[in-house]
Amino acid sequence: MHTLDILNQVVTRTDTATLRDQSQVENDLNTLGFAASKLWNVGWWFCGRV
């Protein structure tokens, strides 16, 4: 296999899980959501200035 052949391969994977006790991950999910919101806002602001 050539290097270019490897670069052109696309791997799609979907993992699924079941959350049994939301309270164990609730704070982490809230923190990630807050961080994602801030990144979105910075990106939106930056795109508006370009």
N, CA and C of each residue as an Amber inpcrd file, in Angstrom:
protein
   150
   0.8450000  -1.1780000   0.0000000   0.0000000   0.0000000   0.0000000
   0.8910000   1.2410000   0.0000000   0.5440000   2.2100000  -0.8120000
   1.3080000   3.4470000  -0.8870000   0.8350000   4.4280000   0.1850000
   1.6790000   5.3980000   0.4930000   1.3410000   6.3910000   1.5100000
   0.0600000   7.1280000   1.1600000  -0.1080000   7.5000000  -0.1090000
  -1.3200000   8.2320000  -0.5080000  -2.5710000   7.3920000  -0.3340000
  -2.4620000   6.0950000  -0.5460000  -3.6230000   5.2220000  -0.3410000
  -4.0610000   5.2380000   1.1200000  -3.1140000   5.2580000   2.0300000
  -3.4360000   5.2890000   3.4610000  -4.0820000   6.6160000   3.8280000
  -3.5830000   7.7110000   3.2730000  -4.1280000   9.0250000   3.5980000
  -5.5500000   9.1970000   3.0970000  -5.9260000   8.5000000   2.0530000
  -7.2590000   8.6570000   1.4740000  -8.3130000   7.7740000   2.1360000
  -7.9140000   6.9290000   3.0620000  -8.8670000   6.0700000   3.7390000
  -9.6180000   6.8570000   4.8120000 -10.9080000   6.6310000   4.8890000
 -11.7320000   7.2870000   5.8980000 -12.3170000   6.2070000   6.7990000
 -12.1640000   6.4100000   8.0820000 -12.7060000   5.4540000   9.0420000
 -13.8100000   6.1520000   9.8190000 -14.9910000   5.5740000   9.7700000
 -16.1230000   6.1200000  10.5160000 -16.5160000   5.1070000  11.5780000
 -16.5960000   5.5850000  12.8070000 -16.9490000   4.6870000  13.9060000
 -17.9270000   5.4020000  14.8180000 -18.9430000   4.7040000  15.2100000
 -19.9150000   5.2430000  16.1570000 -19.9620000   4.3270000  17.3660000
 -19.7010000   4.9010000  18.5130000 -19.7850000   4.1460000  19.7640000
 -21.0680000   4.5470000  20.4810000 -21.7100000   3.5990000  21.0580000
 -22.9160000   3.8880000  21.8320000 -22.7180000   3.3750000  23.2550000
 -23.3910000   4.0230000  24.1640000 -23.2940000   3.6300000  25.5690000
 -24.6130000   3.9360000  26.2630000 -24.7860000   3.3540000  27.4040000
 -25.9590000   3.6100000  28.2310000 -25.4960000   4.2580000  29.5230000
 -26.1530000   5.3400000  29.8770000 -25.8260000   6.0610000  31.0990000
 -26.7730000   5.5950000  32.1950000 -26.2120000   4.9340000  33.1890000
 -27.0490000   4.3700000  34.2470000 -27.2200000   5.3120000  35.4310000
 -26.2140000   6.1320000  35.7020000 -26.2890000   7.0480000  36.8310000
 -25.7950000   8.4190000  36.3780000 -26.7110000   9.2430000  35.9250000
 -26.3580000  10.5410000  35.3610000 -25.6350000  11.4360000  36.3660000
 -25.9260000  11.2800000  37.6360000 -25.3150000  12.1510000  38.6390000
 -23.7970000  11.9880000  38.7040000 -23.2890000  10.8280000  38.2600000
 -21.8510000  10.6040000  38.2860000 -21.1180000  11.4270000  37.2270000
 -21.7970000  11.7890000  36.1650000 -21.1410000  12.5170000  35.0650000
 -21.7440000  13.8920000  34.8140000 -22.7660000  14.2380000  35.5540000
 -23.4950000  15.4790000  35.3090000 -22.5910000  16.7110000  35.3630000
 -21.7650000  16.8160000  36.3830000 -20.8900000  17.9850000  36.5050000
 -19.8930000  18.0640000  35.3570000 -19.3220000  16.9250000  34.9680000
 -18.3760000  16.9110000  33.8550000 -19.0530000  17.3240000  32.5530000
 -20.2620000  16.8310000  32.3260000 -20.9890000  17.1960000  31.1060000
 -21.3360000  18.6750000  31.0930000 -21.7110000  19.2180000  32.2360000
 -22.0070000  20.6450000  32.3210000 -20.7670000  21.4750000  32.0210000
 -19.6200000  21.0460000  32.5330000 -18.3660000  21.7550000  32.2920000
 -17.9910000  21.7040000  30.8130000 -18.1440000  20.5280000  30.2020000
 -17.8420000  20.4030000  28.7710000 -18.7890000  21.2600000  27.9350000
 -20.0520000  21.2930000  28.3050000 -21.0190000  22.1160000  27.5890000
 -20.6870000  23.5880000  27.7000000 -20.2710000  24.0140000  28.8760000
 -19.8870000  25.4110000  29.0810000 -18.6750000  25.7510000  28.2250000
 -17.6680000  24.8670000  28.2010000 -16.4600000  25.0980000  27.4030000
 -16.7980000  25.1400000  25.9140000 -17.6640000  24.2430000  25.4630000
 -18.0570000  24.2270000  24.0580000 -18.7810000  25.5180000  23.6880000
 -19.6060000  26.0070000  24.5840000 -20.3200000  27.2570000  24.3470000
 -19.3450000  28.4240000  24.2050000 -18.3420000  28.4640000  25.0660000
 -17.3480000  29.5430000  24.9990000 -16.5510000  29.4670000  23.7020000
 -16.1540000  28.2590000  23.2880000 -15.4280000  28.1090000  22.0230000
 -16.2820000  28.5660000  20.8450000 -17.5600000  28.2130000  20.8570000
 -18.4750000  28.6390000  19.7970000 -18.5510000  30.1620000  19.7600000
 -18.6870000  30.7900000  20.9180000 -18.7990000  32.2440000  20.9770000
 -17.5360000  32.9320000  20.4620000 -16.3740000  32.4140000  20.8130000
 -15.1180000  32.9890000  20.3270000 -15.0210000  32.8220000  18.8170000
 -15.3690000  31.6470000  18.3120000 -15.3500000  31.4160000  16.8690000
 -16.3010000  32.3390000  16.1370000 -17.5030000  32.5140000  16.6780000
 -18.5060000  33.3940000  16.0680000 -18.0020000  34.8350000  16.0440000
 -17.4130000  35.2730000  17.1460000 -16.8700000  36.6300000  17.2320000
 -15.7390000  36.8130000  16.2240000 -14.8370000  35.8200000  16.1480000
 -13.6950000  35.9310000  15.2530000 -14.1510000  35.9710000  13.7920000
 -15.1070000  35.1330000  13.4260000 -15.6040000  35.1050000  12.0340000
 -16.2670000  36.4250000  11.6800000 -16.8770000  37.0550000  12.6390000
 -17.5100000  38.3530000  12.3850000 -16.5130000  39.4690000  12.1610000
 -15.2960000  39.2880000  12.6120000 -14.2670000  40.3150000  12.4720000
 -13.4120000  40.1320000  11.2180000 -13.5070000  38.9830000  10.5950000
 -12.6760000  38.7030000   9.4140000 -13.3020000  39.2900000   8.1700000
